[in-house]
């Protein structure tokens, strides 16, 4: 992934995962990649990957199930 110099890496990874949710790559109910998978795919630090997942949850796009993982939430119908 080519990084934009004026945008933080967590925001760029967040945007990429958000796009995948929107285009159906990660449909509602599907499990998102974990911290280590995000670290490996994007070459970022674990702390940065955790922030991405936290921000997705805070935006209402995902919810965490303790001990299982983070899952895409059902998106409201337009």
N, C-alpha and C positions, 0 to 999 in steps of 0.2 A: 504494500500500500504506500502510495506517495503521500507524504504529510504536507498539509498546508501550514506554512510558517506562522501565520497570524491567528491560528485557531488551536486551542489546546487539544492534545491527543485524545483525552477522554471524550471530548465533544465530537471529534471526528469518528471515533469508534461507535459512540452512541448513535450518531446519525446513520452510520452504515447498518447497524442492527435495527434501528427504527425503520429504515428502508426495507429491510428483509421482512419485518413484521407487516408493513404496509403492502408489500407485493405478494405476500402469502408464502414466502420461503419458510417463515416460522408462523404457521397458522395458529389461531386461538386454541389454547389447551396444550400446545406443543412445548416441550422443554427447551429452554435456551441453553446455549453452551455455558459451561461452568467457567469459573475464574481461570483455571489452568488452560482450558481450551482457547479462551480469548487471548490469554498471554501468548500462547503458541502461534495462533493465527495472525495476530497483529503485531507481535514483537514488543509488547508494552509490559510495564511492571504489574505485579499482582495487585498492588494498591490501586493502580489506575483501572484495572479490570473490575475490581470490586466497586469502584466509584461508578463505572458504567452501569453495572447491574443495579446499584442503589438508585441512580437517577432514573432508570427505566421503571423501577417500582414506584418511585415518587411521582412519576408522570402518569401512573395508572396503566402503563403498558404491560406490566408484568407483576407477578406476585410470587413471593418465596414460600416454599413449603419446607419447613425445617427438616433437615436430614435427607431431603429428596432432591431439591433443586429449585430453580426459578422457571416459572411457566408464563407463557403469554396469556394475558387476560382476554376475556371475551370483549371485543370492541363493540360499542353501541352502533346500531344500524342508523345510517343517515336518513 
